[in-house]
């Protein structure tokens, strides 16, 4: 009996010591207004620190509001110049500094130079953002109804970003066939030194206006991010893709295309949260010289309730030589919808 009791006491002590050891591993944020918050740093991305606390739950802090941060957890820290450091965060020597205890020694960087940070052992869900949008419009005068659905996902890692999106739109008119457009795309960007990156991308598209029953392409490219801060992202890419098209009227074709891309994003997480994105893709055909295509898209999101956004999107597509007989060479439109970020 005494042996059993001794084992129970020993087990209790071990559990208590283990709990205390874990409890001692806390992160601390010091704000410019003098507040001190203890918890666990989950992620820093686009100027917003996700911070888990025991009493307030998960909170989000503007990076500009942070004076100091310390963490006993190994962090992956990325700077505006593309450099990356790994290690716990020590008490800084000066305000507005981040001290990273790397294997090569302690490195001090300015907090304004930090654009991303993740715990080295961060889980899958901590790195994933998903949002879904839904829109509908109809008017009696023209009897035109328009429905649109969108799903966007982004997985972040200090070494890469993977994005996927699905958008579909149906336009109905009385006594006419429905007009449909749908797009499924995925991109994987692997970061390199000096703000360079390699990208691999794929796309599936259906567009009645352009006479495309199915367009499937896959390609790769090399790019540069001259601007990447806590407010803006600007990237340039050049590459090639293989494009297989099945028209609604005509014979399928497979082409080799060059790819040029310009992408700009502006984001601000203070209330209300807002984001503006502009993306331009140009596809000059290599095997069908003289033909070229272009896709242009802008997306504006404004938060009016926690994680609920109003979205205004403008899209335009152009094809100088449509593969489908009698198809239009352009398609454009504006959609408005509500989106929820999970």
N, C-alpha and C positions, 0 to 999 in steps of 0.2 A: 504493500500500500504506500509506504514511504517512498519506494522507488518510483511508483507511478506518479506520486505527487511531485517529486523532484523533477521528473521529466516534464510535467505540465508547467511547473514554474519556469524551467529552463526554456521551454518553447515560447511561453508568454514573454519572457525577457528578450528572446531573439526577435519575436515579432515586433515588440515595442522598439527595440534598437533599429530594426529594419525600417519601421515607420518613421522614426525620428531622423534616420539618415536621409530618407526620401524627403521628409518635410524640410530638412535643412537646405535642400537643393532648390532654392528659390531665386527667382529673378526679380530685380528691383528697377523701377522706372522713376526717375526724378523729373518733374515737369518744371517749365520755366516759371509757373505761378507759385512754386514752392511745394506742391503736393508730392507725396511719395506713395507709390503703388507697388505692392508685392504680389507676385503671381508667377506666371509662366509665359514667356514670349513664344508665340506660335508661328507667326510669319510677319514679315514686312514686305509689302508689295505696293507699288504705285502711291507711295507717300502715306500709307496707313499701316499701323502696327496692330496686329491682332494679339490681344493679351488676355490670358485666362486667369481669373481670380477666384478665390474661395467664396467670397461674400457677394460680389457683384456679377458673377458669371463671366462670360466673355465680353470684353469691351474693345472698342476700336479707338486708337489714339492717333491723331495727326502727328506725323514724324517731326514736323516743324515745332510742335509744342513740347518735344522731349529735350531736356537739357542733358541728362546722363542716363545710361542704362548699363546694368551689370547682369551677368548670367553665368551660372556654373555649368550650364548645358553647352555642349559643343555647338557652335553656330557656323553656318556657311554665309559669309558676308560678301556682297558684290558691290563694287564701286562704279561710279559713272564712267571711269576710263576703261572698264572691262576687267580690272583686276579682281581676284577672288582670294579670300583668306578664310581659314578654318580654325576654330578654337573657341574656348570660353571667353567671356567678356569681363575684363577686370575693371576695378574702379579707375576712372580716367584721371590723368594728371591735371587736365584743365577742363573747364566746362566746354560743352559743344564738341567733345572728343569721344571717340570710341576706341577702347584699348582691347586688342584681340591677342590672346595668349596662344600663338601658333607654335608648331613644333620647332620652328627656326628661331623663336623668340617673340617678345611682345612687340606688336605693331600698333602704332597710333594713327588713326585716320579721323578726319572731320565728319561729324554727323551729316553735314550737308552733302558730302560726297557719297554717302551710302544710299543705294537705291533698292536693294533687296537683301533679305536675310531670312534664313530658315534654320530650324534645328537640324543638325546633321542626320538625326534619326527620325525626322518628321514622317508621319504616316501618309498613306495615299490620300485620304480625305482632307487632310490639312493642306494639301497642295492643289486641290481640285476646286474650280468654280464652275457652277452650272446655272444657266438661266433659261427660262422658257417664256415665250411671248405669244399672245393671241390677239388678233384684231378682226373687226367686222364692220362693214358699212353697207347701207342700202338706202335708196331713195325711191319714192313712189313715182316721181315724174318720169324717170328713165327706166324704172324697173331693173336697175343694175345693182347687183349685190357683189360684194368683194369680201373674201375670207382669207386670212393669212395666219400661218403658224410658223414659229421659229424656235429652235433649240440651239443653244451655244454652250460649249464646254471648253475649258482651258485647264491644262495640267502644267504646273510650274515646277521647275527644278533649277538650281543654280547653273547647271550645265546645259539645259535645254528648255524649250517651251513647246508643248503639243496642243494644237487647237483643232476643234472640229465643230462644224455647224450644219444645221439642216434648216432650210426655209422652203415653204411651199405656199402658193397663192392660187386661188380659184376665183374667176370672175364669171358671174352668171348673168345672162340677159334673157328675158322672156322670149320664147319661140326661137332661140338660137342655141348652138352648141356651147357648152362651157369652155372657157379659155383657161388653160392651166400652165403654170410654170413651177418648177421645183429644182432645188439645188442642194447637193450634199457634197461637202468639201472637208478635207483634212490636211493639216500642215504640221510638219515636225521641223523645228529650228534648233540646230545644235551649235552652241556658242563656241567661238575660238578666241584667240588673242587679238588685241587691237580692234575690238568691237566688230570683228568679222564673224560670219556664221555660214553654215551650210544648211540648205533647206531641201526637204523632200515633200512633195505635195501630190494630191490626187483629187479628182473632181468628177461627179456624176451630175448631169443636167438634162432636164426636159423643158422645152419651151415651145408652145404652140405658135406663138407670134413669129418666131424665127424658123418655124418648120422643123424643129429638132425633136425627134422622138426620143433619142438618147445620144448624149455626147459624153464619152468617157476619156479622161486623160490622166496621165501620170508623168511626173517629171522631177527634175532636180535643179538646184541653182546655188549660186554663191552670192552672199550679200554683205552689206555694211550697215551698221547702226550709228550714224554720226551724232545723233541726239538721243540720249536715253537718260531721263531724269525722273524725279518724283512727280513730275507734271506732264511730261511729253515723251513721245517715242516717235522717231522718224527713221525709216529703214528703206534701203534701196536693194533691189535684187535683179540679177540677170541669170538666165538659164535656158534649158530646152525641155520640151515635153513631146510625148507621142499622143496624138489625138485621134480617136476612132469615133466617127459620127454615123448615126443611123437616121436618115431623114424621114419625114412623113411621106414624102413623095420624091423618089429618086433612089439611086444606088448608094450603099454605104461606102465610106472612104476612110482611109487611114493616112494621116499626115504627120510630118515632123515639123514642129514649130519652135521658134525662138520665144523667149518669155522675158518681159520687162515688167518690173513692179515698183510702185511707189506707195508707201503706207505712212500715214500720220495719225497719231492718237494724242488727244489731250484729255486728261482726267483730273478731277478734283474731288476729294472725299469729305470736305467740310459740308455742313448742311446748307442747301440740299446737295446730295451727291450727284455729280454729272459727268458725262463722258461724251466726247465727240470723236468720230473716226472717219477718215477719208482713205479710200483704197482705189488705186488705178492699176489695172492689168492690161498689157498690150501683147498680142500674139501674132507677130508676122510669120506667115507660113514659109517654110524652107523648101518643102517639096512642091508646093503649089504657089510658085513665085508670083507676087502681085496681090495675093489675098492676105488680108489681115483682119483680126478681130480685136475688140476692146471691151472690157467690163469695168464699169465705174460704179462705186457705191459710197454713200455717206450714211452715217448712223449717229443720231443724237439721242442720248438717254438722260432723263431727269427724274430723280427720286422725289416722290411726294409723300410716301408712307414708307416705313422701314422695309427695305428690300423690295418695294414695289415701284416700278418705273413706268413713265410714259416714254414711248419710243417713236421717233419720227425717222423714217428711212426713205432715201431717194436712190433709185437704181437706174442704170442705163446700160444697154448692151448694143453692140454694133458689129455687123459682119459685112465686109465689103463685097463678098461674093457668096451669098447663102447657098448651101448645098441642096436645099429643097426647092423644087420648082414653084414659082409664084409666091415664095415666102417673103416677108418683109425683111429688110436688112437692118432694122433697128427695133428696139423695145425699151420702153422706159416707163417709170411710174413712181408714185409716192404712196407709202403705206404708213398708217398710224396704228399703234397697238399698245397693249399693256404687257409688261414683262415682270416676272418675279425671279429674284436671284436666290438660289438655295444655298 
